[in-house]
Amino acid sequence: MKAYPYMHKHPTSGQTTISEGMDLRDWFAGQALQGIYAKGNFPTGIMFDTAKEAYAIADEMMKQRKEVPNE
């Protein structure tokens, strides 16, 4: 699933460009990463561990989207 898909029509040429946007999982991971650093919860270890943690959170968010029906 993609986050922020959009279509843009150039004002003078009329050419339409379509972008699927970024993966929703990547967007969730970026949001989780911001939260981790905003709270000052700096994981012990290298930055790779922080990225892994952010994607683990994103994976749980994606899992919840499948389990909970849209309201």
mmCIF file of the N, C-alpha and C atoms, coordinates in Angstrom:
data_MODEL
# 
_entry.id   MODEL 
# 
loop_
_atom_site.group_PDB 
_atom_site.id 
_atom_site.type_symbol 
_atom_site.label_atom_id 
_atom_site.label_alt_id 
_atom_site.label_comp_id 
_atom_site.label_asym_id 
_atom_site.label_entity_id 
_atom_site.label_seq_id 
_atom_site.pdbx_PDB_ins_code 
_atom_site.Cartn_x 
_atom_site.Cartn_y 
_atom_site.Cartn_z 
_atom_site.occupancy 
_atom_site.B_iso_or_equiv 
_atom_site.pdbx_formal_charge 
_atom_site.auth_seq_id 
_atom_site.auth_comp_id 
_atom_site.auth_asym_id 
_atom_site.auth_atom_id 
_atom_site.pdbx_PDB_model_num 
ATOM 1   N N  . MET A 1 1  ? 0.844   -1.164 0.000   1.00 0.00 ? 1  MET A N  1 
ATOM 2   C CA . MET A 1 1  ? 0.000   0.000  0.000   1.00 0.00 ? 1  MET A CA 1 
ATOM 3   C C  . MET A 1 1  ? 0.896   1.237  0.000   1.00 0.00 ? 1  MET A C  1 
ATOM 4   N N  . LYS A 1 2  ? 0.435   2.259  -0.667  1.00 0.00 ? 2  LYS A N  1 
ATOM 5   C CA . LYS A 1 2  ? 1.224   3.478  -0.795  1.00 0.00 ? 2  LYS A CA 1 
ATOM 6   C C  . LYS A 1 2  ? 0.629   4.603  0.043   1.00 0.00 ? 2  LYS A C  1 
ATOM 7   N N  . ALA A 1 3  ? 1.494   5.481  0.514   1.00 0.00 ? 3  ALA A N  1 
ATOM 8   C CA . ALA A 1 3  ? 1.067   6.677  1.235   1.00 0.00 ? 3  ALA A CA 1 
ATOM 9   C C  . ALA A 1 3  ? 1.209   7.863  0.293   1.00 0.00 ? 3  ALA A C  1 
ATOM 10  N N  . TYR A 1 4  ? 0.245   8.707  0.289   1.00 0.00 ? 4  TYR A N  1 
ATOM 11  C CA . TYR A 1 4  ? 0.261   9.953  -0.479  1.00 0.00 ? 4  TYR A CA 1 
ATOM 12  C C  . TYR A 1 4  ? 0.385   9.792  -1.989  1.00 0.00 ? 4  TYR A C  1 
ATOM 13  N N  . PRO A 1 5  ? -0.432  8.955  -2.617  1.00 0.00 ? 5  PRO A N  1 
ATOM 14  C CA . PRO A 1 5  ? -0.415  8.937  -4.077  1.00 0.00 ? 5  PRO A CA 1 
ATOM 15  C C  . PRO A 1 5  ? -1.001  10.248 -4.607  1.00 0.00 ? 5  PRO A C  1 
ATOM 16  N N  . TYR A 1 6  ? -0.536  10.688 -5.748  1.00 0.00 ? 6  TYR A N  1 
ATOM 17  C CA . TYR A 1 6  ? -1.084  11.921 -6.303  1.00 0.00 ? 6  TYR A CA 1 
ATOM 18  C C  . TYR A 1 6  ? -0.939  11.968 -7.818  1.00 0.00 ? 6  TYR A C  1 
ATOM 19  N N  . MET A 1 7  ? -1.743  12.837 -8.420  1.00 0.00 ? 7  MET A N  1 
ATOM 20  C CA . MET A 1 7  ? -1.685  13.077 -9.853  1.00 0.00 ? 7  MET A CA 1 
ATOM 21  C C  . MET A 1 7  ? -1.494  14.580 -10.038 1.00 0.00 ? 7  MET A C  1 
ATOM 22  N N  . HIS A 1 8  ? -0.570  14.946 -10.898 1.00 0.00 ? 8  HIS A N  1 
ATOM 23  C CA . HIS A 1 8  ? -0.269  16.355 -11.143 1.00 0.00 ? 8  HIS A CA 1 
ATOM 24  C C  . HIS A 1 8  ? -0.413  16.647 -12.627 1.00 0.00 ? 8  HIS A C  1 
ATOM 25  N N  . LYS A 1 9  ? -1.165  17.694 -12.930 1.00 0.00 ? 9  LYS A N  1 
ATOM 26  C CA . LYS A 1 9  ? -1.307  18.123 -14.324 1.00 0.00 ? 9  LYS A CA 1 
ATOM 27  C C  . LYS A 1 9  ? -0.534  19.420 -14.491 1.00 0.00 ? 9  LYS A C  1 
ATOM 28  N N  . HIS A 1 10 ? 0.445   19.410 -15.410 1.00 0.00 ? 10 HIS A N  1 
ATOM 29  C CA . HIS A 1 10 ? 1.274   20.590 -15.647 1.00 0.00 ? 10 HIS A CA 1 
ATOM 30  C C  . HIS A 1 10 ? 0.388   21.707 -16.189 1.00 0.00 ? 10 HIS A C  1 
ATOM 31  N N  . PRO A 1 11 ? 0.504   22.926 -15.625 1.00 0.00 ? 11 PRO A N  1 
ATOM 32  C CA . PRO A 1 11 ? -0.408  24.007 -15.993 1.00 0.00 ? 11 PRO A CA 1 
ATOM 33  C C  . PRO A 1 11 ? -0.305  24.480 -17.440 1.00 0.00 ? 11 PRO A C  1 
ATOM 34  N N  . THR A 1 12 ? 0.862   24.392 -18.051 1.00 0.00 ? 12 THR A N  1 
ATOM 35  C CA . THR A 1 12 ? 0.981   24.891 -19.427 1.00 0.00 ? 12 THR A CA 1 
ATOM 36  C C  . THR A 1 12 ? 0.970   23.782 -20.472 1.00 0.00 ? 12 THR A C  1 
ATOM 37  N N  . SER A 1 13 ? 1.642   22.667 -20.186 1.00 0.00 ? 13 SER A N  1 
ATOM 38  C CA . SER A 1 13 ? 1.698   21.595 -21.182 1.00 0.00 ? 13 SER A CA 1 
ATOM 39  C C  . SER A 1 13 ? 0.486   20.672 -21.102 1.00 0.00 ? 13 SER A C  1 
ATOM 40  N N  . GLY A 1 14 ? -0.155  20.635 -19.951 1.00 0.00 ? 14 GLY A N  1 
ATOM 41  C CA . GLY A 1 14 ? -1.292  19.737 -19.768 1.00 0.00 ? 14 GLY A CA 1 
ATOM 42  C C  . GLY A 1 14 ? -0.896  18.295 -19.535 1.00 0.00 ? 14 GLY A C  1 
ATOM 43  N N  . GLN A 1 15 ? 0.420   18.023 -19.505 1.00 0.00 ? 15 GLN A N  1 
ATOM 44  C CA . GLN A 1 15 ? 0.900   16.659 -19.285 1.00 0.00 ? 15 GLN A CA 1 
ATOM 45  C C  . GLN A 1 15 ? 0.598   16.235 -17.852 1.00 0.00 ? 15 GLN A C  1 
ATOM 46  N N  . THR A 1 16 ? 0.094   15.026 -17.711 1.00 0.00 ? 16 THR A N  1 
ATOM 47  C CA . THR A 1 16 ? -0.253  14.501 -16.395 1.00 0.00 ? 16 THR A CA 1 
ATOM 48  C C  . THR A 1 16 ? 0.840   13.552 -15.908 1.00 0.00 ? 16 THR A C  1 
ATOM 49  N N  . THR A 1 17 ? 1.247   13.743 -14.677 1.00 0.00 ? 17 THR A N  1 
ATOM 50  C CA . THR A 1 17 ? 2.231   12.884 -14.032 1.00 0.00 ? 17 THR A CA 1 
ATOM 51  C C  . THR A 1 17 ? 1.560   12.211 -12.840 1.00 0.00 ? 17 THR A C  1 
ATOM 52  N N  . ILE A 1 18 ? 1.742   10.908 -12.730 1.00 0.00 ? 18 ILE A N  1 
ATOM 53  C CA . ILE A 1 18 ? 1.160   10.165 -11.619 1.00 0.00 ? 18 ILE A CA 1 
ATOM 54  C C  . ILE A 1 18 ? 2.294   9.588  -10.774 1.00 0.00 ? 18 ILE A C  1 
ATOM 55  N N  . SER A 1 19 ? 2.187   9.758  -9.469  1.00 0.00 ? 19 SER A N  1 
ATOM 56  C CA . SER A 1 19 ? 3.169   9.184  -8.546  1.00 0.00 ? 19 SER A CA 1 
ATOM 57  C C  . SER A 1 19 ? 2.424   8.321  -7.538  1.00 0.00 ? 19 SER A C  1 
ATOM 58  N N  . GLU A 1 20 ? 2.920   7.139  -7.326  1.00 0.00 ? 20 GLU A N  1 
ATOM 59  C CA . GLU A 1 20 ? 2.284   6.246  -6.357  1.00 0.00 ? 20 GLU A CA 1 
ATOM 60  C C  . GLU A 1 20 ? 2.575   6.663  -4.932  1.00 0.00 ? 20 GLU A C  1 
ATOM 61  N N  . GLY A 1 21 ? 3.615   7.441  -4.710  1.00 0.00 ? 21 GLY A N  1 
ATOM 62  C CA . GLY A 1 21 ? 3.972   7.832  -3.352  1.00 0.00 ? 21 GLY A CA 1 
ATOM 63  C C  . GLY A 1 21 ? 4.874   6.795  -2.706  1.00 0.00 ? 21 GLY A C  1 
ATOM 64  N N  . MET A 1 22 ? 5.180   7.018  -1.451  1.00 0.00 ? 22 MET A N  1 
ATOM 65  C CA . MET A 1 22 ? 6.057   6.104  -0.728  1.00 0.00 ? 22 MET A CA 1 
ATOM 66  C C  . MET A 1 22 ? 5.250   4.957  -0.132  1.00 0.00 ? 22 MET A C  1 
ATOM 67  N N  . ASP A 1 23 ? 5.944   3.881  0.229   1.00 0.00 ? 23 ASP A N  1 
ATOM 68  C CA . ASP A 1 23 ? 5.266   2.764  0.883   1.00 0.00 ? 23 ASP A CA 1 
ATOM 69  C C  . ASP A 1 23 ? 4.736   3.209  2.236   1.00 0.00 ? 23 ASP A C  1 
ATOM 70  N N  . LEU A 1 24 ? 3.537   2.744  2.570   1.00 0.00 ? 24 LEU A N  1 
ATOM 71  C CA . LEU A 1 24 ? 2.931   3.086  3.851   1.00 0.00 ? 24 LEU A CA 1 
ATOM 72  C C  . LEU A 1 24 ? 3.796   2.578  5.004   1.00 0.00 ? 24 LEU A C  1 
ATOM 73  N N  . ARG A 1 25 ? 4.408   1.424  4.837   1.00 0.00 ? 25 ARG A N  1 
ATOM 74  C CA . ARG A 1 25 ? 5.291   0.867  5.878   1.00 0.00 ? 25 ARG A CA 1 
ATOM 75  C C  . ARG A 1 25 ? 6.465   1.803  6.139   1.00 0.00 ? 25 ARG A C  1 
ATOM 76  N N  . ASP A 1 26 ? 7.056   2.358  5.066   1.00 0.00 ? 26 ASP A N  1 
ATOM 77  C CA . ASP A 1 26 ? 8.162   3.303  5.228   1.00 0.00 ? 26 ASP A CA 1 
ATOM 78  C C  . ASP A 1 26 ? 7.693   4.571  5.941   1.00 0.00 ? 26 ASP A C  1 
ATOM 79  N N  . TRP A 1 27 ? 6.503   5.035  5.600   1.00 0.00 ? 27 TRP A N  1 
ATOM 80  C CA . TRP A 1 27 ? 5.973   6.234  6.245   1.00 0.00 ? 27 TRP A CA 1 
ATOM 81  C C  . TRP A 1 27 ? 5.757   5.981  7.735   1.00 0.00 ? 27 TRP A C  1 
ATOM 82  N N  . PHE A 1 28 ? 5.160   4.814  8.073   1.00 0.00 ? 28 PHE A N  1 
ATOM 83  C CA . PHE A 1 28 ? 4.967   4.451  9.477   1.00 0.00 ? 28 PHE A CA 1 
ATOM 84  C C  . PHE A 1 28 ? 6.308   4.385  10.217  1.00 0.00 ? 28 PHE A C  1 
ATOM 85  N N  . ALA A 1 29 ? 7.317   3.798  9.589   1.00 0.00 ? 29 ALA A N  1 
ATOM 86  C CA . ALA A 1 29 ? 8.635   3.689  10.226  1.00 0.00 ? 29 ALA A CA 1 
ATOM 87  C C  . ALA A 1 29 ? 9.228   5.067  10.473  1.00 0.00 ? 29 ALA A C  1 
ATOM 88  N N  . GLY A 1 30 ? 9.064   5.981  9.531   1.00 0.00 ? 30 GLY A N  1 
ATOM 89  C CA . GLY A 1 30 ? 9.563   7.338  9.717   1.00 0.00 ? 30 GLY A CA 1 
ATOM 90  C C  . GLY A 1 30 ? 8.872   8.042  10.868  1.00 0.00 ? 30 GLY A C  1 
ATOM 91  N N  . GLN A 1 31 ? 7.569   7.830  10.978  1.00 0.00 ? 31 GLN A N  1 
ATOM 92  C CA . GLN A 1 31 ? 6.828   8.429  12.086  1.00 0.00 ? 31 GLN A CA 1 
ATOM 93  C C  . GLN A 1 31 ? 7.279   7.830  13.427  1.00 0.00 ? 31 GLN A C  1 
ATOM 94  N N  . ALA A 1 32 ? 7.486   6.517  13.446  1.00 0.00 ? 32 ALA A N  1 
ATOM 95  C CA . ALA A 1 32 ? 7.952   5.857  14.670  1.00 0.00 ? 32 ALA A CA 1 
ATOM 96  C C  . ALA A 1 32 ? 9.334   6.364  15.058  1.00 0.00 ? 32 ALA A C  1 
ATOM 97  N N  . LEU A 1 33 ? 10.205  6.553  14.071  1.00 0.00 ? 33 LEU A N  1 
ATOM 98  C CA . LEU A 1 33 ? 11.552  7.046  14.323  1.00 0.00 ? 33 LEU A CA 1 
ATOM 99  C C  . LEU A 1 33 ? 11.510  8.438  14.950  1.00 0.00 ? 33 LEU A C  1 
ATOM 100 N N  . GLN A 1 34 ? 10.639  9.288  14.440  1.00 0.00 ? 34 GLN A N  1 
ATOM 101 C CA . GLN A 1 34 ? 10.502  10.626 15.026  1.00 0.00 ? 34 GLN A CA 1 
ATOM 102 C C  . GLN A 1 34 ? 10.068  10.531 16.483  1.00 0.00 ? 34 GLN A C  1 
ATOM 103 N N  . GLY A 1 35 ? 9.120   9.638  16.752  1.00 0.00 ? 35 GLY A N  1 
ATOM 104 C CA . GLY A 1 35 ? 8.649   9.468  18.119  1.00 0.00 ? 35 GLY A CA 1 
ATOM 105 C C  . GLY A 1 35 ? 9.726   8.950  19.049  1.00 0.00 ? 35 GLY A C  1 
ATOM 106 N N  . ILE A 1 36 ? 10.525  8.009  18.567  1.00 0.00 ? 36 ILE A N  1 
ATOM 107 C CA . ILE A 1 36 ? 11.611  7.450  19.373  1.00 0.00 ? 36 ILE A CA 1 
ATOM 108 C C  . ILE A 1 36 ? 12.577  8.560  19.789  1.00 0.00 ? 36 ILE A C  1 
ATOM 109 N N  . TYR A 1 37 ? 12.972  9.386  18.834  1.00 0.00 ? 37 TYR A N  1 
ATOM 110 C CA . TYR A 1 37 ? 13.937  10.451 19.133  1.00 0.00 ? 37 TYR A CA 1 
ATOM 111 C C  . TYR A 1 37 ? 13.310  11.616 19.890  1.00 0.00 ? 37 TYR A C  1 
ATOM 112 N N  . ALA A 1 38 ? 12.046  11.913 19.634  1.00 0.00 ? 38 ALA A N  1 
ATOM 113 C CA . ALA A 1 38 ? 11.383  13.021 20.332  1.00 0.00 ? 38 ALA A CA 1 
ATOM 114 C C  . ALA A 1 38 ? 11.264  12.736 21.824  1.00 0.00 ? 38 ALA A C  1 
ATOM 115 N N  . LYS A 1 39 ? 11.062  11.468 22.170  1.00 0.00 ? 39 LYS A N  1 
ATOM 116 C CA . LYS A 1 39 ? 10.933  11.098 23.573  1.00 0.00 ? 39 LYS A CA 1 
ATOM 117 C C  . LYS A 1 39 ? 12.288  10.938 24.252  1.00 0.00 ? 39 LYS A C  1 
ATOM 118 N N  . GLY A 1 40 ? 13.351  10.989 23.481  1.00 0.00 ? 40 GLY A N  1 
ATOM 119 C CA . GLY A 1 40 ? 14.680  10.804 24.051  1.00 0.00 ? 40 GLY A CA 1 
ATOM 120 C C  . GLY A 1 40 ? 15.002  9.349  24.320  1.00 0.00 ? 40 GLY A C  1 
ATOM 121 N N  . ASN A 1 41 ? 14.236  8.448  23.720  1.00 0.00 ? 41 ASN A N  1 
ATOM 122 C CA . ASN A 1 41 ? 14.475  7.013  23.897  1.00 0.00 ? 41 ASN A CA 1 
ATOM 123 C C  . ASN A 1 41 ? 15.511  6.541  22.891  1.00 0.00 ? 41 ASN A C  1 
ATOM 124 N N  . PHE A 1 42 ? 16.749  6.885  23.138  1.00 0.00 ? 42 PHE A N  1 
ATOM 125 C CA . PHE A 1 42 ? 17.808  6.493  22.215  1.00 0.00 ? 42 PHE A CA 1 
ATOM 126 C C  . PHE A 1 42 ? 18.239  5.082  22.552  1.00 0.00 ? 42 PHE A C  1 
ATOM 127 N N  . PRO A 1 43 ? 17.976  4.136  21.638  1.00 0.00 ? 43 PRO A N  1 
ATOM 128 C CA . PRO A 1 43 ? 18.370  2.754  21.905  1.00 0.00 ? 43 PRO A CA 1 
ATOM 129 C C  . PRO A 1 43 ? 19.874  2.635  22.088  1.00 0.00 ? 43 PRO A C  1 
ATOM 130 N N  . THR A 1 44 ? 20.258  1.706  22.942  1.00 0.00 ? 44 THR A N  1 
ATOM 131 C CA . THR A 1 44 ? 21.686  1.463  23.124  1.00 0.00 ? 44 THR A CA 1 
ATOM 132 C C  . THR A 1 44 ? 22.173  0.673  21.928  1.00 0.00 ? 44 THR A C  1 
ATOM 133 N N  . GLY A 1 45 ? 23.152  1.126  21.272  1.00 0.00 ? 45 GLY A N  1 
ATOM 134 C CA . GLY A 1 45 ? 23.648  0.442  20.085  1.00 0.00 ? 45 GLY A CA 1 
ATOM 135 C C  . GLY A 1 45 ? 23.758  1.417  18.935  1.00 0.00 ? 45 GLY A C  1 
ATOM 136 N N  . ILE A 1 46 ? 23.987  0.856  17.786  1.00 0.00 ? 46 ILE A N  1 
ATOM 137 C CA . ILE A 1 46 ? 24.196  1.703  16.620  1.00 0.00 ? 46 ILE A CA 1 
ATOM 138 C C  . ILE A 1 46 ? 22.873  2.115  15.984  1.00 0.00 ? 46 ILE A C  1 
ATOM 139 N N  . MET A 1 47 ? 22.935  3.047  15.049  1.00 0.00 ? 47 MET A N  1 
ATOM 140 C CA . MET A 1 47 ? 21.729  3.573  14.424  1.00 0.00 ? 47 MET A CA 1 
ATOM 141 C C  . MET A 1 47 ? 20.945  2.478  13.705  1.00 0.00 ? 47 MET A C  1 
ATOM 142 N N  . PHE A 1 48 ? 21.616  1.448  13.242  1.00 0.00 ? 48 PHE A N  1 
ATOM 143 C CA . PHE A 1 48 ? 20.929  0.338  12.574  1.00 0.00 ? 48 PHE A CA 1 
ATOM 144 C C  . PHE A 1 48 ? 19.880  -0.259 13.499  1.00 0.00 ? 48 PHE A C  1 
ATOM 145 N N  . ASP A 1 49 ? 20.202  -0.359 14.786  1.00 0.00 ? 49 ASP A N  1 
ATOM 146 C CA . ASP A 1 49 ? 19.250  -0.899 15.753  1.00 0.00 ? 49 ASP A CA 1 
ATOM 147 C C  . ASP A 1 49 ? 18.028  -0.003 15.869  1.00 0.00 ? 49 ASP A C  1 
ATOM 148 N N  . THR A 1 50 ? 18.233  1.304  15.793  1.00 0.00 ? 50 THR A N  1 
ATOM 149 C CA . THR A 1 50 ? 17.125  2.245  15.866  1.00 0.00 ? 50 THR A CA 1 
ATOM 150 C C  . THR A 1 50 ? 16.215  2.080  14.654  1.00 0.00 ? 50 THR A C  1 
ATOM 151 N N  . ALA A 1 51 ? 16.794  1.922  13.489  1.00 0.00 ? 51 ALA A N  1 
ATOM 152 C CA . ALA A 1 51 ? 16.007  1.711  12.277  1.00 0.00 ? 51 ALA A CA 1 
ATOM 153 C C  . ALA A 1 51 ? 15.233  0.394  12.367  1.00 0.00 ? 51 ALA A C  1 
ATOM 154 N N  . LYS A 1 52 ? 15.870  -0.644 12.880  1.00 0.00 ? 52 LYS A N  1 
ATOM 155 C CA . LYS A 1 52 ? 15.184  -1.924 13.040  1.00 0.00 ? 52 LYS A CA 1 
ATOM 156 C C  . LYS A 1 52 ? 13.995  -1.780 13.980  1.00 0.00 ? 52 LYS A C  1 
ATOM 157 N N  . GLU A 1 53 ? 14.171  -1.019 15.059  1.00 0.00 ? 53 GLU A N  1 
ATOM 158 C CA . GLU A 1 53 ? 13.081  -0.800 16.010  1.00 0.00 ? 53 GLU A CA 1 
ATOM 159 C C  . GLU A 1 53 ? 11.935  -0.041 15.338  1.00 0.00 ? 53 GLU A C  1 
ATOM 160 N N  . ALA A 1 54 ? 12.269  0.979  14.553  1.00 0.00 ? 54 ALA A N  1 
ATOM 161 C CA . ALA A 1 54 ? 11.243  1.764  13.868  1.00 0.00 ? 54 ALA A CA 1 
ATOM 162 C C  . ALA A 1 54 ? 10.448  0.889  12.902  1.00 0.00 ? 54 ALA A C  1 
ATOM 163 N N  . TYR A 1 55 ? 11.135  0.010  12.167  1.00 0.00 ? 55 TYR A N  1 
ATOM 164 C CA . TYR A 1 55 ? 10.434  -0.871 11.236  1.00 0.00 ? 55 TYR A CA 1 
ATOM 165 C C  . TYR A 1 55 ? 9.639   -1.949 11.970  1.00 0.00 ? 55 TYR A C  1 
ATOM 166 N N  . ALA A 1 56 ? 10.092  -2.367 13.132  1.00 0.00 ? 56 ALA A N  1 
ATOM 167 C CA . ALA A 1 56 ? 9.317   -3.329 13.924  1.00 0.00 ? 56 ALA A CA 1 
ATOM 168 C C  . ALA A 1 56 ? 7.996   -2.686 14.360  1.00 0.00 ? 56 ALA A C  1 
ATOM 169 N N  . ILE A 1 57 ? 8.056   -1.425 14.747  1.00 0.00 ? 57 ILE A N  1 
ATOM 170 C CA . ILE A 1 57 ? 6.837   -0.692 15.107  1.00 0.00 ? 57 ILE A CA 1 
ATOM 171 C C  . ILE A 1 57 ? 5.943   -0.555 13.880  1.00 0.00 ? 57 ILE A C  1 
ATOM 172 N N  . ALA A 1 58 ? 6.536   -0.200 12.742  1.00 0.00 ? 58 ALA A N  1 
ATOM 173 C CA . ALA A 1 58 ? 5.764   -0.058 11.498  1.00 0.00 ? 58 ALA A CA 1 
ATOM 174 C C  . ALA A 1 58 ? 5.096   -1.377 11.117  1.00 0.00 ? 58 ALA A C  1 
ATOM 175 N N  . ASP A 1 59 ? 5.809   -2.482 11.296  1.00 0.00 ? 59 ASP A N  1 
ATOM 176 C CA . ASP A 1 59 ? 5.231   -3.789 10.958  1.00 0.00 ? 59 ASP A CA 1 
ATOM 177 C C  . ASP A 1 59 ? 4.016   -4.088 11.829  1.00 0.00 ? 59 ASP A C  1 
ATOM 178 N N  . GLU A 1 60 ? 4.100   -3.723 13.108  1.00 0.00 ? 60 GLU A N  1 
ATOM 179 C CA . GLU A 1 60 ? 2.954   -3.915 14.002  1.00 0.00 ? 60 GLU A CA 1 
ATOM 180 C C  . GLU A 1 60 ? 1.781   -3.037 13.582  1.00 0.00 ? 60 GLU A C  1 
ATOM 181 N N  . MET A 1 61 ? 2.082   -1.817 13.140  1.00 0.00 ? 61 MET A N  1 
ATOM 182 C CA . MET A 1 61 ? 1.022   -0.923 12.677  1.00 0.00 ? 61 MET A CA 1 
ATOM 183 C C  . MET A 1 61 ? 0.355   -1.493 11.428  1.00 0.00 ? 61 MET A C  1 
ATOM 184 N N  . MET A 1 62 ? 1.145   -2.037 10.510  1.00 0.00 ? 62 MET A N  1 
ATOM 185 C CA . MET A 1 62 ? 0.589   -2.642 9.302   1.00 0.00 ? 62 MET A CA 1 
ATOM 186 C C  . MET A 1 62 ? -0.270  -3.857 9.667   1.00 0.00 ? 62 MET A C  1 
ATOM 187 N N  . LYS A 1 63 ? 0.192   -4.629 10.639  1.00 0.00 ? 63 LYS A N  1 
ATOM 188 C CA . LYS A 1 63 ? -0.548  -5.805 11.088  1.00 0.00 ? 63 LYS A CA 1 
ATOM 189 C C  . LYS A 1 63 ? -1.898  -5.390 11.671  1.00 0.00 ? 63 LYS A C  1 
ATOM 190 N N  . GLN A 1 64 ? -1.900  -4.339 12.467  1.00 0.00 ? 64 GLN A N  1 
ATOM 191 C CA . GLN A 1 64 ? -3.142  -3.860 13.073  1.00 0.00 ? 64 GLN A CA 1 
ATOM 192 C C  . GLN A 1 64 ? -4.128  -3.368 12.015  1.00 0.00 ? 64 GLN A C  1 
ATOM 193 N N  . ARG A 1 65 ? -3.628  -2.780 10.947  1.00 0.00 ? 65 ARG A N  1 
ATOM 194 C CA . ARG A 1 65 ? -4.518  -2.302 9.880   1.00 0.00 ? 65 ARG A CA 1 
ATOM 195 C C  . ARG A 1 65 ? -5.285  -3.463 9.264   1.00 0.00 ? 65 ARG A C  1 
ATOM 196 N N  . LYS A 1 66 ? -4.665  -4.629 9.196   1.00 0.00 ? 66 LYS A N  1 
ATOM 197 C CA . LYS A 1 66 ? -5.325  -5.803 8.619   1.00 0.00 ? 66 LYS A CA 1 
ATOM 198 C C  . LYS A 1 66 ? -6.322  -6.429 9.581   1.00 0.00 ? 66 LYS A C  1 
ATOM 199 N N  . GLU A 1 67 ? -6.036  -6.322 10.878  1.00 0.00 ? 67 GLU A N  1 
ATOM 200 C CA . GLU A 1 67 ? -6.879  -6.985 11.882  1.00 0.00 ? 67 GLU A CA 1 
ATOM 201 C C  . GLU A 1 67 ? -8.084  -6.154 12.283  1.00 0.00 ? 67 GLU A C  1 
ATOM 202 N N  . VAL A 1 68 ? -7.977  -4.853 12.271  1.00 0.00 ? 68 VAL A N  1 
ATOM 203 C CA . VAL A 1 68 ? -9.053  -3.969 12.703  1.00 0.00 ? 68 VAL A CA 1 
ATOM 204 C C  . VAL A 1 68 ? -9.774  -3.424 11.475  1.00 0.00 ? 68 VAL A C  1 
ATOM 205 N N  . PRO A 1 69 ? -11.076 -3.703 11.349  1.00 0.00 ? 69 PRO A N  1 
ATOM 206 C CA . PRO A 1 69 ? -11.788 -3.186 10.180  1.00 0.00 ? 69 PRO A CA 1 
ATOM 207 C C  . PRO A 1 69 ? -11.877 -1.657 10.209  1.00 0.00 ? 69 PRO A C  1 
ATOM 208 N N  . ASN A 1 70 ? -11.916 -1.065 9.017   1.00 0.00 ? 70 ASN A N  1 
ATOM 209 C CA . ASN A 1 70 ? -12.064 0.396  8.918   1.00 0.00 ? 70 ASN A CA 1 
ATOM 210 C C  . ASN A 1 70 ? -13.412 0.815  9.460   1.00 0.00 ? 70 ASN A C  1 
ATOM 211 N N  . GLU A 1 71 ? -13.411 1.897  10.184  1.00 0.00 ? 71 GLU A N  1 
ATOM 212 C CA . GLU A 1 71 ? -14.670 2.399  10.745  1.00 0.00 ? 71 GLU A CA 1 
ATOM 213 C C  . GLU A 1 71 ? -15.176 3.557  9.964   1.00 0.00 ? 71 GLU A C  1 
# 
